[in-house]
């Protein structure tokens, strides 16, 4: 494991990556992880690239919900939602309106990964798989559910 990866894992384990609270989605806390993609529009190349990477069984196996914030629209698991609004989510996760960014929010409601730009989804999976809660899930679930 390289130095930057160790630092990210250490920051994740201590909660030092971010303190944004998942109060925008209180029903998901302790049940689901959130992967948020922020983009100026749905036509943004980074958005299209990240969205395509989430179309794998491994995404759902990690108890992930996809939250897409494009312009003034918000979708959760590809379905439009009225609340929370796009501006509320941008404020909560400190993303400027015309910025492309991704956030990974753990089941505890804290930001585990904050990037300006695309990230390989395998890196997101690897990060999740280092989390203690995920380690417990993998031990408790059958191989087909992992």
C-alpha positions as CSV (number, residue, x, y, z in Angstrom):
1,X,0.0,0.0,0.0
2,X,1.5,3.3,-1.0
3,X,1.9,6.3,1.3
4,X,-1.0,8.4,0.0
5,X,-3.3,5.3,0.3
6,X,-2.2,4.7,3.9
7,X,-2.9,8.4,4.7
8,X,-6.3,8.2,3.3
9,X,-7.1,5.0,5.1
10,X,-5.8,6.5,8.4
11,X,-7.8,9.6,7.9
12,X,-10.9,7.5,7.1
13,X,-10.4,5.4,10.2
14,X,-10.1,8.5,12.4
15,X,-12.9,10.4,10.8
16,X,-10.4,13.1,9.7
17,X,-11.5,13.2,6.1
18,X,-14.6,15.3,6.7
19,X,-17.3,16.0,9.2
20,X,-20.3,16.7,6.9
21,X,-23.3,15.1,8.5
22,X,-25.8,13.0,6.5
23,X,-28.7,14.9,7.9
24,X,-29.8,15.5,4.3
25,X,-30.7,11.8,4.3
26,X,-31.5,10.9,7.9
27,X,-33.3,7.7,6.9
28,X,-30.1,6.3,5.4
29,X,-27.9,6.8,8.4
30,X,-26.5,3.5,9.8
31,X,-28.2,1.6,6.9
32,X,-26.7,2.8,3.6
33,X,-23.5,4.5,2.3
34,X,-23.9,7.4,-0.1
35,X,-21.9,8.0,-3.2
36,X,-22.5,11.5,-4.4
37,X,-21.6,12.8,-7.8
38,X,-21.8,16.6,-8.3
39,X,-21.6,18.0,-11.8
40,X,-22.7,21.2,-13.6
41,X,-24.9,19.1,-15.9
42,X,-25.6,15.5,-16.9
43,X,-23.6,16.1,-20.0
44,X,-20.3,16.6,-18.1
45,X,-17.8,14.0,-19.2
46,X,-16.7,13.2,-15.6
47,X,-20.3,12.7,-14.6
48,X,-21.0,10.3,-17.4
49,X,-17.8,8.4,-16.6
50,X,-18.6,8.1,-12.9
51,X,-22.2,7.2,-13.5
52,X,-21.2,4.4,-15.9
53,X,-18.8,2.9,-13.3
54,X,-21.6,2.6,-10.7
55,X,-23.5,0.1,-12.9
56,X,-22.0,-3.0,-11.3
57,X,-23.3,-5.5,-8.8
58,X,-20.4,-4.6,-6.6
59,X,-21.9,-1.1,-6.1
60,X,-25.1,-2.4,-4.5
61,X,-23.3,-5.2,-2.6
62,X,-21.6,-2.4,-0.5
63,X,-24.9,-0.9,0.6
64,X,-24.3,2.1,-1.6
65,X,-26.9,4.6,-2.8
66,X,-26.0,6.7,-5.8
67,X,-26.9,10.4,-5.3
68,X,-26.5,12.5,-8.5
69,X,-26.6,16.3,-8.3
70,X,-26.6,17.9,-11.7
71,X,-27.6,21.5,-12.1
72,X,-30.8,21.9,-10.0
73,X,-31.7,18.2,-10.2
74,X,-31.1,15.5,-7.6
75,X,-31.5,11.8,-8.2
76,X,-31.2,9.0,-5.8
77,X,-30.5,5.6,-7.4
78,X,-31.4,7.2,-10.8
79,X,-34.8,8.4,-9.6
80,X,-35.6,12.1,-9.2
81,X,-36.3,13.4,-5.7
82,X,-37.7,16.7,-4.5
83,X,-35.8,16.9,-1.3
84,X,-33.1,17.4,-0.3
85,X,-32.4,20.0,-3.0
86,X,-29.3,20.5,-5.0
87,X,-28.2,23.7,-3.2
88,X,-28.7,22.0,0.2
89,X,-26.5,19.1,-0.8
90,X,-23.8,21.4,-2.3
91,X,-23.7,23.3,1.0
92,X,-23.7,20.2,3.1
93,X,-20.8,18.7,1.2
94,X,-19.0,21.9,0.3
95,X,-19.2,21.7,-3.5
96,X,-19.4,24.8,-5.6
97,X,-22.3,25.0,-8.1
98,X,-20.2,24.7,-11.3
99,X,-17.8,22.1,-9.8
100,X,-17.4,18.4,-10.6
101,X,-16.8,16.4,-7.5
102,X,-17.5,13.1,-5.7
103,X,-18.1,12.3,-2.1
104,X,-18.4,9.0,-0.3
105,X,-20.4,9.1,2.9
106,X,-20.2,6.3,5.3
107,X,-23.1,4.7,7.2
108,X,-22.0,6.9,10.2
109,X,-22.8,10.0,8.1
110,X,-19.2,11.3,7.8
111,X,-17.4,12.0,4.5
112,X,-14.9,9.2,3.8
113,X,-13.7,10.4,0.4
114,X,-13.8,13.9,-1.1
115,X,-12.4,14.5,-4.6
116,X,-12.6,17.2,-7.2
117,X,-12.6,15.0,-10.2
118,X,-13.3,11.4,-11.2
119,X,-12.1,8.5,-9.2
120,X,-11.8,4.9,-10.3
121,X,-14.7,3.0,-8.7
122,X,-12.4,0.2,-7.7
123,X,-10.6,2.8,-5.4
124,X,-14.0,3.5,-3.8
125,X,-14.6,-0.2,-3.3
126,X,-11.2,-0.7,-1.8
127,X,-11.7,2.2,0.6
128,X,-15.1,0.9,1.7
129,X,-13.7,-2.6,2.2
130,X,-11.2,-1.3,4.7
131,X,-13.9,0.2,6.9
132,X,-14.7,-1.8,10.1
133,X,-18.4,-1.9,9.5
134,X,-17.8,-3.3,6.0
135,X,-15.4,-5.9,7.4
136,X,-18.1,-7.0,9.8
137,X,-20.7,-7.1,6.9
138,X,-18.3,-9.4,4.8
139,X,-17.9,-11.8,7.7
140,X,-21.7,-12.0,8.4
141,X,-22.9,-12.2,4.8
142,X,-22.9,-15.2,2.5
143,X,-20.3,-15.1,-0.3
144,X,-23.1,-14.3,-2.9
145,X,-24.2,-11.2,-0.9
146,X,-20.7,-9.7,-0.6
